[in-house]
């Protein structure tokens, strides 16, 4: 994977050629080259490989998404900061099926780097809350769950947040066995 700066260099060269086309009187060509340069500027901020990996995940093709993400060898050099966050977010989603410790590492790094959409950040914090709860860190899980709920402004994750809160309440309740002692006592009297 090549460095992200090359996209800006290519966009700059195309813009320079578009200006040359304007000075020569070819207005239509200049406009077309400006539109072409906007594609490279867009791809600087929204990496094409991450976009393809998101499309693969939407189709539930985890192997295909993983194969596309593995093409990015040096995320720090190839991606801007927010895209590095999404790179780690996608890896966390895929790894969470198999390895919770590694998924936690990826989700924490994604939260640290930042995600541009609030619901993506809420999803990352919800996954971190689930991992913390499974590791019996209930206070951390509550804090992350509250942060996820605050970030979920469109109520896309309300069902998952509600299920997580219900599971946390069930885990805090003591185990009660109703009627268990009465049957044992009745057996002893006979």
PASEBA-1860 file (N, C-alpha, C; in nm, 3 decimals):
! residues 190
1> XXXXXXXX> 0.085/-0.117/0.000/0.000/0.000/0.000/0.090/0.123/0.000 ~ 0.059/0.214/-0.086/0.140/0.334/-0.100/0.099/0.441/0.002 ~ 0.183/0.538/0.019/0.162/0.643/0.118/0.047/0.735/0.076 ~ -0.023/0.788/0.176/-0.140/0.873/0.151/-0.103/1.003/0.080 ~ 0.021/1.049/0.091/0.063/1.175/0.031/0.062/1.167/-0.121 ~ 0.080/1.048/-0.177/0.079/1.033/-0.322/-0.055/1.075/-0.382 ~ -0.164/1.051/-0.309/-0.296/1.092/-0.359/-0.304/1.243/-0.370 ~ -0.248/1.313/-0.273/-0.248/1.459/-0.278/-0.157/1.512/-0.388
9> XXXXXXXX> -0.045/1.445/-0.411/0.046/1.486/-0.518/-0.021/1.469/-0.654 ~ -0.089/1.354/-0.672/-0.160/1.331/-0.798/-0.271/1.434/-0.816 ~ -0.346/1.463/-0.709/-0.452/1.563/-0.717/-0.394/1.700/-0.750 ~ -0.281/1.736/-0.690/-0.216/1.864/-0.719/-0.171/1.874/-0.864 ~ -0.114/1.766/-0.918/-0.071/1.766/-1.058/-0.191/1.780/-1.152 ~ -0.300/1.712/-1.119/-0.419/1.721/-1.204/-0.478/1.863/-1.198 ~ -0.478/1.924/-1.080/-0.529/2.061/-1.066/-0.440/2.158/-1.145 ~ -0.309/2.137/-1.141/-0.218/2.222/-1.218/-0.246/2.208/-1.368
17> XXXXXXXX> -0.270/2.086/-1.413/-0.302/2.066/-1.555/-0.437/2.126/-1.590 ~ -0.533/2.122/-1.495/-0.664/2.184/-1.518/-0.649/2.335/-1.534 ~ -0.564/2.397/-1.453/-0.538/2.541/-1.465/-0.475/2.572/-1.601 ~ -0.383/2.485/-1.642/-0.322/2.502/-1.775/-0.429/2.495/-1.884 ~ -0.523/2.402/-1.870/-0.631/2.388/-1.968/-0.718/2.514/-1.969 ~ -0.743/2.572/-1.851/-0.821/2.696/-1.845/-0.749/2.810/-1.917 ~ -0.617/2.821/-1.898/-0.541/2.930/-1.961/-0.533/2.913/-2.112 ~ -0.540/2.791/-2.159/-0.535/2.765/-2.303/-0.672/2.782/-2.369
25> XXXXXXXX> -0.776/2.801/-2.287/-0.909/2.823/-2.341/-0.996/2.700/-2.347 ~ -0.948/2.588/-2.295/-1.027/2.464/-2.294/-1.097/2.452/-2.158 ~ -1.207/2.526/-2.144/-1.278/2.534/-2.016/-1.338/2.399/-1.978 ~ -1.396/2.330/-2.073/-1.459/2.200/-2.046/-1.358/2.098/-1.996 ~ -1.241/2.095/-2.059/-1.136/2.003/-2.014/-1.089/2.039/-1.873 ~ -1.075/2.169/-1.845/-1.033/2.213/-1.712/-1.131/2.170/-1.604 ~ -1.261/2.184/-1.633/-1.363/2.142/-1.537/-1.357/1.991/-1.514 ~ -1.340/1.917/-1.624/-1.332/1.771/-1.613/-1.210/1.728/-1.528
33> XXXXXXXX> -1.097/1.796/-1.547/-0.979/1.762/-1.468/-0.996/1.801/-1.321 ~ -1.066/1.911/-1.295/-1.094/1.947/-1.155/-1.182/1.842/-1.088 ~ -1.281/1.792/-1.161/-1.366/1.685/-1.105/-1.285/1.558/-1.082 ~ -1.194/1.528/-1.174/-1.107/1.412/-1.157/-1.018/1.426/-1.034 ~ -0.966/1.546/-1.012/-0.880/1.567/-0.895/-0.959/1.555/-0.765 ~ -1.089/1.588/-0.768/-1.171/1.576/-0.647/-1.185/1.431/-0.604 ~ -1.177/1.339/-0.699/-1.182/1.195/-0.663/-1.061/1.159/-0.578 ~ -0.943/1.206/-0.617/-0.822/1.174/-0.540/-0.823/1.241/-0.403
41> XXXXXXXX> -0.880/1.361/-0.396/-0.891/1.428/-0.266/-0.988/1.352/-0.177 ~ -1.100/1.306/-0.234/-1.196/1.225/-0.158/-1.130/1.098/-0.106 ~ -1.053/1.031/-0.193/-0.989/0.906/-0.153/-0.876/0.928/-0.051 ~ -0.827/1.051/-0.040/-0.730/1.081/0.065/-0.797/1.071/0.202 ~ -0.919/1.125/0.212/-0.989/1.125/0.340/-1.070/0.998/0.364 ~ -1.116/0.933/0.261/-1.193/0.808/0.272/-1.121/0.703/0.190 ~ -1.043/0.622/0.256/-0.960/0.523/0.189/-1.046/0.421/0.115 ~ -1.005/0.391/-0.008/-1.083/0.299/-0.093/-1.086/0.157/-0.038
49> XXXXXXXX> -0.980/0.114/0.023/-0.975/-0.023/0.075/-1.068/-0.036/0.196 ~ -1.072/0.067/0.280/-1.162/0.064/0.395/-1.308/0.065/0.347 ~ -1.336/0.142/0.243/-1.472/0.145/0.187/-1.513/0.007/0.135 ~ -1.421/-0.060/0.066/-1.450/-0.195/0.014/-1.468/-0.293/0.130 ~ -1.387/-0.279/0.235/-1.401/-0.368/0.351/-1.536/-0.348/0.420 ~ -1.583/-0.222/0.428/-1.716/-0.196/0.484/-1.825/-0.262/0.398 ~ -1.810/-0.254/0.267/-1.908/-0.319/0.179/-1.909/-0.470/0.198 ~ -1.791/-0.529/0.217/-1.783/-0.673/0.241/-1.849/-0.710/0.374
57> XXXXXXXX> -1.828/-0.627/0.476/-1.891/-0.654/0.605/-2.042/-0.641/0.597 ~ -2.089/-0.548/0.517/-2.233/-0.532/0.500/-2.296/-0.657/0.440 ~ -2.218/-0.728/0.357/-2.266/-0.853/0.297/-2.234/-0.974/0.385 ~ -2.185/-0.949/0.508/-2.148/-1.055/0.604/-2.033/-1.142/0.553 ~ -1.948/-1.087/0.468/-1.833/-1.159/0.414/-1.709/-1.119/0.495 ~ -1.691/-1.185/0.611/-1.581/-1.150/0.700/-1.445/-1.184/0.638 ~ -1.438/-1.297/0.567/-1.311/-1.335/0.505/-1.270/-1.236/0.396 ~ -1.367/-1.193/0.316/-1.337/-1.095/0.211/-1.294/-0.962/0.269
65> XXXXXXXX> -1.360/-0.918/0.377/-1.323/-0.792/0.441/-1.184/-0.802/0.501 ~ -1.155/-0.915/0.562/-1.022/-0.934/0.622/-0.914/-0.934/0.515 ~ -0.944/-0.996/0.401/-0.847/-1.000/0.291/-0.818/-0.859/0.240 ~ -0.922/-0.776/0.228/-0.901/-0.638/0.183/-0.825/-0.557/0.286 ~ -0.858/-0.573/0.413/-0.788/-0.497/0.517/-0.641/-0.537/0.529 ~ -0.611/-0.664/0.501/-0.472/-0.710/0.510/-0.385/-0.649/0.400 ~ -0.448/-0.588/0.299/-0.369/-0.521/0.194/-0.304/-0.393/0.245 ~ -0.355/-0.341/0.355/-0.296/-0.220/0.415/-0.185/-0.267/0.510
73> XXXXXXXX> -0.062/-0.256/0.464/0.051/-0.305/0.543/0.096/-0.204/0.649 ~ 0.092/-0.076/0.615/0.137/0.029/0.706/0.024/0.130/0.723 ~ -0.067/0.107/0.819/-0.181/0.198/0.832/-0.142/0.342/0.868 ~ -0.033/0.361/0.943/0.007/0.496/0.980/0.051/0.577/0.859 ~ 0.114/0.512/0.763/0.161/0.583/0.644/0.056/0.596/0.536 ~ -0.036/0.501/0.530/-0.133/0.498/0.421/-0.266/0.565/0.454 ~ -0.295/0.585/0.584/-0.426/0.635/0.624/-0.415/0.760/0.709 ~ -0.515/0.847/0.697/-0.524/0.961/0.788/-0.573/0.909/0.923
81> XXXXXXXX> -0.570/0.994/1.026/-0.596/0.950/1.164/-0.733/0.884/1.180 ~ -0.838/0.944/1.126/-0.973/0.888/1.139/-0.984/0.754/1.068 ~ -0.917/0.742/0.953/-0.922/0.616/0.881/-0.844/0.507/0.954 ~ -0.740/0.545/1.028/-0.671/0.448/1.113/-0.765/0.398/1.221 ~ -0.849/0.488/1.272/-0.950/0.449/1.370/-1.046/0.347/1.311 ~ -1.092/0.371/1.189/-1.182/0.276/1.124/-1.112/0.145/1.090 ~ -0.983/0.152/1.055/-0.905/0.031/1.030/-0.905/-0.057/1.155 ~ -0.880/0.003/1.271/-0.879/-0.072/1.396/-1.020/-0.116/1.435
89> XXXXXXXX> -1.120/-0.032/1.409/-1.259/-0.066/1.438/-1.302/-0.191/1.359 ~ -1.269/-0.194/1.230/-1.305/-0.310/1.148/-1.231/-0.436/1.193 ~ -1.102/-0.421/1.225/-1.028/-0.536/1.277/-1.089/-0.585/1.408 ~ -1.130/-0.493/1.494/-1.193/-0.531/1.620/-1.322/-0.608/1.599 ~ -1.403/-0.565/1.503/-1.528/-0.637/1.474/-1.499/-0.778/1.427 ~ -1.401/-0.792/1.338/-1.372/-0.925/1.284/-1.305/-1.017/1.386 ~ -1.220/-0.961/1.470/-1.147/-1.043/1.567/-1.236/-1.077/1.687 ~ -1.339/-0.996/1.713/-1.423/-1.018/1.831/-1.493/-1.153/1.828
97> XXXXXXXX> -1.506/-1.213/1.712/-1.567/-1.346/1.702/-1.478/-1.453/1.764 ~ -1.347/-1.432/1.760/-1.252/-1.536/1.802/-1.174/-1.500/1.929 ~ -1.122/-1.377/1.937/-1.028/-1.342/2.041/-1.069/-1.210/2.106 ~ -1.125/-1.216/2.227/-1.172/-1.096/2.295/-1.059/-1.002/2.335 ~ -0.945/-1.056/2.377/-0.834/-0.972/2.421/-0.780/-0.888/2.306 ~ -0.764/-0.950/2.190/-0.715/-0.876/2.074/-0.820/-0.776/2.025 ~ -0.948/-0.814/2.031/-1.056/-0.724/1.990/-1.059/-0.601/2.080 ~ -1.038/-0.621/2.210/-1.036/-0.509/2.304/-0.924/-0.412/2.268
105> XXXXXXXX> -0.809/-0.466/2.231/-0.695/-0.382/2.193/-0.731/-0.298/2.070 ~ -0.793/-0.360/1.969/-0.830/-0.288/1.848/-0.937/-0.182/1.875 ~ -1.038/-0.216/1.956/-1.145/-0.120/1.985/-1.091/-0.001/2.066 ~ -1.002/-0.027/2.161/-0.945/0.084/2.239/-0.862/0.176/2.151 ~ -0.788/0.118/2.059/-0.708/0.200/1.968/-0.799/0.280/1.875 ~ -0.911/0.221/1.831/-1.006/0.292/1.745/-1.068/0.409/1.820 ~ -1.103/0.389/1.947/-1.161/0.497/2.027/-1.058/0.607/2.050 ~ -0.933/0.570/2.072/-0.826/0.667/2.094/-0.802/0.751/1.969
113> XXXXXXXX> -0.798/0.685/1.852/-0.773/0.757/1.727/-0.894/0.838/1.684 ~ -1.012/0.790/1.720/-1.135/0.862/1.687/-1.202/0.807/1.563 ~ -1.334/0.815/1.564/-1.416/0.776/1.450/-1.502/0.896/1.414 ~ -1.526/0.916/1.287/-1.595/1.039/1.246/-1.745/1.036/1.273 ~ -1.806/0.921/1.282/-1.950/0.912/1.305/-1.976/0.875/1.451 ~ -2.073/0.942/1.512/-2.105/0.917/1.653/-2.156/0.775/1.675 ~ -2.237/0.722/1.581/-2.290/0.588/1.602/-2.180/0.482/1.588 ~ -2.076/0.510/1.511/-1.963/0.417/1.505/-1.885/0.417/1.637
121> XXXXXXXX> -1.869/0.537/1.694/-1.802/0.546/1.824/-1.886/0.477/1.931 ~ -2.019/0.493/1.922/-2.108/0.427/2.017/-2.097/0.275/2.004 ~ -2.087/0.227/1.881/-2.074/0.082/1.858/-1.941/0.031/1.916 ~ -1.834/0.106/1.898/-1.704/0.065/1.953/-1.710/0.061/2.106 ~ -1.772/0.161/2.167/-1.781/0.165/2.314/-1.875/0.056/2.365 ~ -1.980/0.025/2.289/-2.069/-0.084/2.328/-1.995/-0.217/2.325 ~ -1.914/-0.238/2.223/-1.834/-0.361/2.218/-1.733/-0.366/2.332 ~ -1.672/-0.253/2.362/-1.578/-0.248/2.476/-1.650/-0.276/2.608
129> XXXXXXXX> -1.774/-0.226/2.620/-1.853/-0.253/2.742/-1.883/-0.402/2.754 ~ -1.916/-0.465/2.643/-1.942/-0.609/2.645/-1.819/-0.689/2.683 ~ -1.705/-0.648/2.632/-1.580/-0.718/2.665/-1.545/-0.697/2.812 ~ -1.560/-0.573/2.860/-1.531/-0.544/3.002/-1.626/-0.621/3.092 ~ -1.752/-0.631/3.055/-1.850/-0.704/3.136/-1.816/-0.854/3.139 ~ -1.773/-0.908/3.025/-1.736/-1.050/3.023/-1.610/-1.078/3.104 ~ -1.527/-0.976/3.123/-1.407/-0.991/3.205/-1.431/-0.951/3.350 ~ -1.559/-0.931/3.387/-1.603/-0.899/3.523/-1.553/-0.762/3.571
137> XXXXXXXX> -1.541/-0.669/3.480/-1.509/-0.530/3.514/-1.638/-0.450/3.497 ~ -1.728/-0.463/3.594/-1.863/-0.409/3.582/-1.866/-0.257/3.584 ~ -1.784/-0.193/3.664/-1.783/-0.046/3.670/-1.739/0.013/3.537 ~ -1.634/-0.042/3.479/-1.587/0.005/3.349/-1.694/-0.019/3.242 ~ -1.761/-0.134/3.249/-1.867/-0.165/3.153/-1.983/-0.066/3.164 ~ -2.019/-0.028/3.287/-2.128/0.069/3.306/-2.091/0.205/3.247 ~ -1.968/0.248/3.271/-1.923/0.378/3.219/-1.925/0.376/3.067 ~ -1.871/0.271/3.007/-1.869/0.262/2.861/-2.009/0.252/2.802
145> XXXXXXXX> -2.097/0.182/2.871/-2.235/0.168/2.825/-2.307/0.303/2.829 ~ -2.285/0.380/2.935/-2.344/0.514/2.943/-2.289/0.607/2.835 ~ -2.159/0.596/2.806/-2.100/0.677/2.699/-2.157/0.637/2.563 ~ -2.175/0.506/2.542/-2.235/0.459/2.417/-2.377/0.509/2.402 ~ -2.452/0.509/2.511/-2.590/0.556/2.506/-2.595/0.706/2.476 ~ -2.501/0.782/2.532/-2.497/0.926/2.504/-2.459/0.955/2.359 ~ -2.375/0.872/2.300/-2.333/0.891/2.161/-2.438/0.845/2.061 ~ -2.528/0.757/2.103/-2.629/0.701/2.013/-2.746/0.799/2.001
153> XXXXXXXX> -2.727/0.905/1.924/-2.828/1.009/1.912/-2.942/0.970/1.819 ~ -2.917/0.880/1.727/-3.020/0.835/1.633/-3.095/0.711/1.682 ~ -3.063/0.666/1.801/-3.125/0.547/1.862/-3.112/0.422/1.775 ~ -2.996/0.406/1.715/-2.970/0.288/1.633/-2.930/0.168/1.718 ~ -2.876/0.194/1.836/-2.826/0.086/1.921/-2.906/0.070/2.050 ~ -3.025/0.129/2.056/-3.102/0.125/2.180/-3.136/-0.017/2.221 ~ -3.167/-0.102/2.125/-3.202/-0.241/2.156/-3.083/-0.316/2.217 ~ -2.964/-0.298/2.156/-2.845/-0.365/2.208/-2.806/-0.310/2.345
161> XXXXXXXX> -2.818/-0.179/2.364/-2.785/-0.119/2.493/-2.881/-0.168/2.600 ~ -3.009/-0.179/2.566/-3.109/-0.228/2.661/-3.080/-0.374/2.699 ~ -3.045/-0.456/2.600/-3.012/-0.596/2.629/-2.890/-0.605/2.720 ~ -2.789/-0.522/2.694/-2.668/-0.524/2.776/-2.700/-0.483/2.919 ~ -2.784/-0.379/2.936/-2.821/-0.336/3.071/-2.900/-0.445/3.143 ~ -2.990/-0.512/3.072/-3.066/-0.621/3.132/-2.974/-0.735/3.176 ~ -2.876/-0.768/3.093/-2.780/-0.873/3.128/-2.697/-0.833/3.250 ~ -2.662/-0.705/3.259/-2.585/-0.659/3.375/-2.669/-0.666/3.501
169> XXXXXXXX> -2.798/-0.634/3.492/-2.886/-0.643/3.609/-2.904/-0.787/3.653 ~ -2.918/-0.878/3.557/-2.934/-1.019/3.591/-2.809/-1.075/3.659 ~ -2.694/-1.028/3.615/-2.569/-1.077/3.675/-2.551/-1.025/3.816 ~ -2.610/-0.910/3.849/-2.595/-0.854/3.983/-2.692/-0.917/4.082 ~ -2.799/-0.976/4.033/-2.899/-1.036/4.124/-2.844/-1.164/4.185 ~ -2.869/-1.189/4.312/-2.824/-1.315/4.372/-2.909/-1.430/4.320 ~ -2.849/-1.546/4.314/-2.921/-1.665/4.269/-3.017/-1.708/4.379 ~ -3.144/-1.716/4.346/-3.245/-1.759/4.444/-3.310/-1.886/4.393
177> XXXXXXXX> -3.323/-1.981/4.481/-3.388/-2.106/4.446/-3.516/-2.115/4.528 ~ -3.625/-2.086/4.464/-3.752/-2.087/4.532/-3.802/-2.231/4.547 ~ -3.839/-2.266/4.667/-3.899/-2.396/4.692/-3.800/-2.509/4.709 ~ -3.672/-2.482/4.695/-3.573/-2.589/4.706/-3.562/-2.644/4.847 ~ -3.569/-2.559/4.949/-3.555/-2.604/5.087/-3.680/-2.679/5.134 ~ -3.795/-2.643/5.087/-3.918/-2.708/5.132/-3.920/-2.854/5.091 ~ -3.872/-2.884/4.970/-3.873/-3.024/4.928/-3.775/-3.106/5.008 ~ -3.662/-3.048/5.045/-3.566/-3.123/5.124/-3.619/-3.149/5.263
185> XXXXXX> -3.686/-3.052/5.323/-3.741/-3.069/5.457/-3.851/-3.175/5.458 ~ -3.933/-3.172/5.356/-4.041/-3.270/5.349/-3.985/-3.411/5.339 ~ -3.875/-3.425/5.269/-3.811/-3.556/5.255/-3.750/-3.603/5.385 ~ -3.698/-3.510/5.468/-3.636/-3.546/5.594/-3.738/-3.588/5.698 ~ -3.860/-3.531/5.695/-3.961/-3.564/5.794/-4.010/-3.706/5.779 ~ -4.016/-3.757/5.666/-4.069/-3.891/5.643/-3.976/-3.992/5.693
END
